[in-house]
Amino acid sequence: MRVCGVEIKGSEAILCVMEFNDGLFSLPDCRQSRFQLVHDQDQESFRKFQFSLAKLAQDYKISKFVVRERPQKGKFAGSAIGFKIEAALQLIADVETVVVSNVLLKDQLSRFPIPVDFKETGLKGFQEPAFNTAYAYLAK
């Protein structure tokens, strides 16, 4: 199964594509590791953003987007633009979107520790939360 871990930060969706086959994890090369929603009030800009994510999912045969949940209220609440990004992911046809709670992520990572140091993955530092999200989802 190939999934795309997603960390939504501000007006950006930070991605990490991960695959799990025959008990092995792999990180396929991906042409883009982040997408920014610019001008979220403009319908054309929003559609272009969603199309870009849908095209990425199609090109890399992603079966699920796994989004790290953000609180809706309180000090660490997600922004309105972030929730628009989440909605854009959820409305992409033929790709399931799963929102995973921080509690579940922490539980999965404690039960199934990541077998490699993140620096050895070749990913950029800002992708670590998306990497952890994808790994925790697949490590079931």
Secondary structure as UniProt FT lines:
FT   STRAND          2..9
FT   TURN            10..11
FT   STRAND          12..21
FT   TURN            22..23
FT   STRAND          24..26
FT   STRAND          34..36
FT   TURN            40..41
FT   HELIX           43..59
FT   TURN            60..61
FT   STRAND          64..68
FT   TURN            75..76
FT   HELIX           80..90
FT   TURN            93..94
FT   STRAND          96..100
FT   HELIX           102..111
FT   HELIX           118..121
FT   HELIX           125..127
FT   HELIX           128..138
//
